[in-house]
Amino acid sequence: MKTIYKKKILELIQTLDFGIDPDIKIGGRPPTMASSEFLTNKEQGDWAENIVQSAINENDLGLLAVQYGRSESLAAGDEGFEAFYASYQDELNEIGKRPDILVFERSKFPTGVPDTLSDEIVSSAIAAIEVRSSSFLADRYAEYMEQRANNALAACSRIKEDILEGDLADLLFAKNEELHRFLMSANNESFKQLDFRRPSWSSSAQLRQLSDFLRELKNNIEILHKRDHLSITPKVEDIALVNRWIQRFGVTHYYLQVFFDKAYLIPFEQILEIAADSEKEGELFSVERDVKNQGKTTIKINVQVGREVIGKIDMPDHQSQMKELGRGRLLFYVTFSGGRGYLDGELLKEVLNVD
């Protein structure tokens, strides 16, 4: 089974149109200075990993979640960071990107913690989980986006009536018969598909009024075209490194996107299948250069494709911390503690294909 899985992952990567080199070697100079945003994001990521690990281990599922990804607290500018950075680059080139959490059958380790320095032990894991954190409340985001879309659709319907039920209908027919024909039959679904070049007619008062209506219609249609879902966010540059780890250990890999109120799990294999299907772009995924990830190209999978394995998360406590850098520069950032994730254990076992 491991051989089949490794072969399937490699074949899927080779079908992606991102120019991914499975044999890529990582290099480059280490960053020289951390930022407050970086430190806060790291603290949030560590908190998310703890929420997931605790949620799995506190349930009577016969599963044992173990922290596996690198957990050093060094940041750019700290003493020893350059050596740490170089060793991390070497590790990426040798075994690939370690997932944050490994899941084992608890019965195999009744009295202790698995030795994750052993390739044999690591290969015996039943799942590898890469934890991604996001500073959103998923439910609140969904409510906001639904209301935004409803407002835009209501505006489109109103503008349609203002044009077609007044003196401007004949004028639009004369100037743009195709757009007139579309508006005659337009509804909420077809508004989402409409795209047109906004005219700038201005030779008469009526044409200026019609242009203003069409500008407002265009603005609201652009809202309907915007991405309206939260995402599971694997970086393209990580795909080759995740694959390298999979080819070494053969453990089924998953991404878990943790928000501040719930979390969604998706197999890495499914991410690759979706990203390889160009017909799904714009519907189930998009490819963007993510400002929050240093402009790195990121595949953004509609989070609803994943499975909601943690349906509720208690909000953590948070407080400000200060870090003094060598030159006396001060960085202020946020740390997180507490909170709890409420796991759907049966759903998790279903997704992980655990009896």
Protein Blocks (a to p, Z undefined) as FASTA:
>chain_A
ZZmmmmmmmmmmmmpcghpafkbcceddddfbdcfklmmmmmmmmmmmmmmmmmmmmpce
hpacddfbdcbfbdehiahklmmmmmmmmmmmmnopadfbdcddfklmmmbccdfkbmkl
mmmpcbdcdddddfbdfklmmmmmmmmmmmmmmmmmmmmmmmmmmmklmmmmmmommlmm
mmmmgcfklmmmgccdddfdfkbfklmmmmmmmmmmmmmmmmmmpccbdcddddfklmmm
mmmmmmmnopacddddddfkbccdddfklmmmmmmmmklgoklpccdddfklgopacddd
dfklpccfbfbdcdddddddddddfkopacdddddeejiddddfklmmmmnopZZ
